[in-house]
Amino acid sequence: MQKIPNKQYFDYVAERIAAGDNVRIRLKGNSMYPLLRNNKEMVVLSPCNVNELKPMDVVLFRYRGDYVLHRIINRKGEQLLMQGDGIYASFEQCCLADVVGIVTKVIRPSGAEISTHSRRWRAISRLWRAFEPLRRFLINNMWRYYW
């Protein structure tokens, strides 16, 4: 099987979303750990109305020539402040035009599908964000055993 370069793959994903399709991708990387785990979960990316994006939404966006899947932390007009759930120090900034799509479902390894609009997902996301001062400790010590 031939590997497709990451940029080429995500250019295709962006094209499909722009055409109105939902796209399912397997996650790579640890920046959204522990809520989304490397090579375990899949997410469904859907087209979105960028004017309706709000903090706590997880989106795929263009950043410095790459594609990144992170959570919106803050929004000021057209500007978004982004951060991965597993990252405790750095942030990215982008504008609404950089957003490719929004995560609408998480598919666990068991096949269970979780809507990111559900109360449960929103509550877990808010709880994790509220642990801001303790996230580094939790990521390094506890979550790998319990999640």
Residue pairs with C-beta under 8 A, 6 or more apart in sequence:
6 66
6 67
7 65
7 66
7 67
10 60
10 67
10 100
13 23
13 25
13 45
13 60
13 67
13 100
13 101
14 60
14 62
14 67
14 100
14 101
16 23
17 23
17 45
17 46
17 47
17 60
17 100
17 101
18 47
18 100
20 47
21 47
22 44
22 45
22 46
22 47
22 104
23 44
23 45
23 46
23 101
24 42
24 43
24 44
24 45
24 107
25 42
25 43
25 45
26 39
26 41
26 42
27 36
27 37
27 38
27 39
27 40
27 41
27 42
27 43
27 69
28 38
28 39
29 38
30 37
30 38
30 86
31 68
31 69
31 70
31 84
31 85
31 86
31 87
32 58
32 69
32 70
32 71
32 84
32 85
32 86
33 85
33 86
33 139
33 143
34 85
34 86
34 128
34 138
34 139
34 143
34 144
34 147
35 85
35 124
35 125
35 128
36 43
36 58
36 69
36 85
36 106
37 147
40 108
40 109
41 106
41 107
41 108
41 109
42 106
42 107
43 58
43 69
43 103
43 105
43 106
43 107
44 103
44 104
44 105
44 107
45 60
45 100
45 101
45 102
45 103
45 104
46 101
46 102
46 103
46 104
47 101
47 102
48 59
48 99
48 101
48 102
50 96
50 97
50 99
51 96
53 59
53 72
53 75
53 80
53 96
53 99
53 102
54 72
54 75
55 72
55 73
55 74
55 75
56 71
56 72
56 122
56 125
56 126
56 129
57 71
57 72
57 102
57 103
57 116
58 69
58 70
58 71
58 72
58 102
58 103
58 116
59 69
59 70
59 71
59 72
59 82
59 99
59 100
59 101
59 102
59 103
60 67
60 68
60 69
60 99
60 100
60 101
60 102
60 103
61 67
61 68
61 70
61 80
61 82
61 92
61 94
61 98
61 99
61 100
62 68
62 94
62 98
62 100
63 82
63 92
63 94
63 98
67 100
68 82
68 92
69 103
70 82
70 83
70 84
70 92
71 82
71 83
71 84
71 85
71 125
71 129
72 80
72 81
72 82
73 81
73 82
73 83
73 91
73 129
74 80
74 81
75 81
78 95
78 96
78 97
79 93
79 94
79 95
80 93
80 94
80 95
80 96
80 98
80 99
81 91
81 92
81 93
82 91
82 92
82 93
82 94
83 90
83 91
83 92
85 125
85 128
85 129
86 139
88 132
88 135
88 136
88 139
102 116
103 116
104 115
104 116
104 117
105 113
105 114
105 115
105 116
106 113
106 114
106 116
106 121
107 113
107 114
108 114
114 120
114 121
115 121
116 122
128 135
131 138
